[in-house]
């Protein structure tokens, strides 16, 4: 049997998603407007904050984030989140429905990797608008900062963005796999949103109190959701990494996460009972 052309399969998924979105243009436009409103609300909120404080974090230290720097950080988090919500969230959210209806049987019978099929079948095209908005915010921030960005910095930034997307994907597919046992896992998706909410803020703001230090350590070294957003922004802005090897933690955690999440996915499939059984 010949090996499937994964890029061609994914292109077909993308084309089908565009056709599906265009069939319900009203919903497509509402999603775009809603996300644009959320984007604007975030900007307005932090514009208000920066009118009262010169920086977020300890002012005068390497951990402080000036207004333009913070917007670059915010844009980085939005880019990672937008990519995850565009390509992975619709599919992971639909996994429990495939189990409930028995349609997972058809996915298992197809001559293609099941995890690939489950992960990429649907694309939330409307969320690509969020990618454009975040990219515009990042460009605006860098223009205001007027700092030279080397090719090496830009390349490392893009690599670390990919690392961030892969880390959040591994977390999401592992949570989705629990649908095999729980049937519905809405509570777990709520847990995912609550946990990833911590990544909306720089790592440095969690310093200064015992509870904050516990959160900073847990979300930097146990589940490094802070690092996969903070580190790319720091690299792009030439802000000091303390310690200097911090980016290696996120990379290592992502590689481990991808391996573990794939194992969890296949382990969960062994517990699946098809609709015909």
C-alpha positions in Angstrom: 0.0 0.0 0.0 1.4 3.4 -1.0 2.1 6.0 1.7 -0.6 8.7 1.9 0.2 12.2 0.6 -0.3 14.0 3.9 0.0 17.5 2.4 -2.5 16.7 -0.3 -4.9 15.3 2.3 -4.5 18.4 4.5 -5.0 20.7 1.5 -8.3 18.9 0.8 -9.3 19.4 4.5 -8.5 23.1 4.1 -10.5 23.5 0.9 -13.5 21.7 2.4 -13.3 24.0 5.5 -13.4 27.1 3.3 -16.4 25.8 1.3 -18.1 24.9 4.6 -17.5 28.4 6.0 -18.7 30.1 2.9 -21.9 28.1 3.1 -22.7 30.0 6.3 -21.3 33.4 5.6 -23.3 35.1 8.4 -21.7 32.9 11.0 -18.3 33.5 9.4 -18.7 37.3 9.6 -20.0 37.2 13.2 -17.0 35.1 14.3 -14.6 37.6 12.6 -16.4 40.6 14.2 -16.5 38.9 17.6 -12.8 38.1 17.6 -11.9 41.6 16.4 -14.0 43.1 19.3 -12.1 40.8 21.7 -8.8 41.9 20.2 -9.7 45.6 20.5 -10.9 45.1 24.1 -7.5 43.6 25.1 -5.7 46.6 23.5 -7.9 49.1 25.2 -7.5 47.4 28.6 -3.7 47.5 28.5 -3.7 51.1 27.1 -5.6 52.1 30.2 -3.1 50.1 32.4 -0.1 51.8 30.8 -1.6 55.2 31.3 -1.1 54.6 35.1 2.1 52.5 35.2 5.3 52.9 33.2 5.8 49.2 32.9 4.5 45.8 33.9 6.8 43.9 36.2 9.6 45.3 38.3 10.4 48.7 36.8 14.1 49.1 35.9 14.8 45.4 35.8 15.2 42.9 33.0 11.8 41.5 33.9 10.0 44.8 33.2 7.9 45.2 30.1 7.3 48.6 28.6 4.2 49.4 26.7 5.6 48.5 23.2 7.4 45.5 24.5 4.3 44.2 26.2 2.3 44.6 23.0 4.9 42.5 21.2 4.5 39.9 24.0 0.7 40.0 23.7 0.9 39.6 19.9 3.2 36.5 20.4 0.6 34.9 22.7 -2.2 35.8 20.3 -0.3 34.3 17.3 0.2 31.0 19.1 -3.3 30.9 20.4 -4.8 31.8 17.0 -2.9 29.0 15.2 -4.0 26.5 17.8 -7.6 27.6 17.6 -7.5 27.6 13.8 -6.1 24.2 13.2 -6.5 22.0 16.3 -9.3 23.3 18.6 -12.2 22.4 16.2 -10.9 18.8 15.8 -10.1 18.2 19.5 -13.4 19.6 20.5 -15.1 17.3 18.0 -13.3 14.1 19.2 -15.9 13.3 21.9 -18.7 13.7 19.3 -16.9 11.2 17.0 -16.9 8.7 19.9 -20.5 9.3 20.9 -21.8 8.8 17.4 -19.5 6.0 16.5 -18.0 7.9 13.6 -14.6 7.3 15.0 -14.9 3.8 13.4 -14.6 5.4 10.0 -11.5 7.3 11.0 -9.8 4.1 12.3 -10.5 2.3 9.1 -9.0 4.9 6.8 -5.4 4.1 5.5 -3.9 7.2 7.1 -2.5 8.0 10.6 -5.5 8.3 12.9 -4.0 11.1 15.0 -3.3 13.1 11.9 -6.9 12.6 10.7 -8.4 13.5 14.0 -6.2 16.6 14.4 -6.5 18.2 11.0 -9.9 17.3 9.5 -11.4 20.7 10.2 -10.0 24.2 10.0 -11.6 27.2 11.7 -10.9 29.6 8.8 -12.4 32.6 10.6 -9.7 32.4 13.2 -7.1 33.3 10.6 -8.3 36.8 11.1 -6.8 36.7 14.5 -3.5 35.7 13.0 -3.6 38.8 10.8 -4.5 41.1 13.7 -1.8 39.7 16.0 0.7 40.0 13.2 -0.3 43.6 12.7 0.1 44.3 16.4 3.5 42.7 16.4 4.6 44.8 13.4 3.3 48.0 15.1 5.1 47.2 18.3 8.5 46.6 16.5 8.0 49.7 14.5 7.5 51.8 17.7 10.5 50.2 19.4 12.7 50.8 16.3 15.1 48.1 17.2 17.0 46.2 14.5 15.9 42.6 14.2 18.5 40.2 12.8 17.7 37.2 10.5 18.9 34.9 13.3 16.5 36.5 15.8 13.6 36.4 13.4 14.3 32.7 12.6 14.6 31.8 16.2 11.4 33.6 17.0 9.5 31.7 14.3 11.0 28.4 15.5 10.0 29.2 19.1 6.5 30.1 17.9 6.3 26.7 16.3 7.5 25.1 19.6 4.7 27.0 21.4 2.0 25.8 19.0 3.3 22.2 19.3 3.3 22.4 23.1 -0.3 23.6 23.3 -1.3 21.0 20.7 0.2 18.2 22.7 -1.6 19.3 25.8 -4.9 19.6 23.8 -4.7 16.2 22.1 -3.9 14.5 25.4 -7.0 16.1 27.0 -9.1 15.2 24.0 -8.0 11.6 24.3 -9.7 11.3 27.7 -13.0 11.4 25.9 -12.6 7.7 25.3 -13.1 7.1 29.0 -15.3 10.1 30.0 -17.5 10.3 27.0 -17.8 14.1 27.3 -14.8 16.2 28.5 -16.2 19.8 28.5 -14.8 20.2 32.0 -11.4 19.3 30.8 -11.6 21.9 28.0 -12.6 24.4 30.6 -9.5 23.3 32.6 -7.4 23.9 29.5 -8.7 27.4 29.0 -8.1 28.2 32.7 -4.6 26.9 32.6 -3.6 28.6 29.4 -5.0 31.9 30.8 -1.8 32.2 32.8 0.2 32.4 29.6 -1.4 35.7 28.7 1.0 37.4 31.1 4.8 37.5 31.2 6.6 35.2 33.5 8.1 38.0 35.5 4.8 39.3 36.9 4.4 36.1 39.0 7.5 37.0 41.1 7.3 38.8 44.4 4.9 36.7 46.5 4.9 33.1 47.8 1.8 32.1 45.8 3.2 33.9 42.7 6.5 32.1 43.0 4.8 28.8 43.2 2.8 29.6 40.1 5.9 30.8 38.3 7.8 27.7 39.1 4.9 25.3 38.2 4.1 27.0 34.9 7.8 27.4 34.0 9.3 24.0 34.8 6.5 21.5 35.5 4.1 22.7 32.7 6.0 25.5 31.0 3.1 27.4 29.5 4.7 30.6 30.6 8.0 29.9 28.8 6.5 29.0 25.4 5.1 32.5 25.1 7.5 34.6 27.1 10.7 33.2 25.7 9.9 33.9 22.0 9.0 37.5 22.8 12.2 38.0 24.8 14.3 36.5 22.0 12.7 38.8 19.4 13.1 41.9 21.6 16.7 41.0 22.7 15.5 41.0 26.4 17.7 39.0 28.8 16.8 35.4 29.4 17.5 34.4 33.1 18.9 31.8 33.1 20.2 31.9 29.6 19.3 28.3 28.8 15.6 28.9 29.6 14.5 28.4 26.0 15.8 24.8 26.1 13.3 24.0 28.8 10.4 24.9 26.5 11.9 22.9 23.6 12.5 19.8 25.7 9.1 20.0 27.3 7.5 20.2 23.9 9.3 17.2 22.5 8.4 15.2 25.6 4.8 16.4 25.4 4.5 15.4 21.8 5.8 11.9 22.5 3.7 11.5 25.7 0.5 12.9 24.0 0.9 10.5 21.1 1.3 7.6 23.5 -1.8 8.7 25.5 -3.8 9.0 22.2 -2.9 5.4 21.1 -3.4 4.1 24.6 -6.9 5.6 24.7 -7.7 4.1 21.3 -7.1 0.6 22.8 -9.9 1.3 25.2 -12.3 2.4 22.5 -15.3 0.2 21.8 -16.7 0.7 18.3 -20.3 1.4 17.6 -20.7 -2.2 16.2 -19.2 -3.9 19.2 
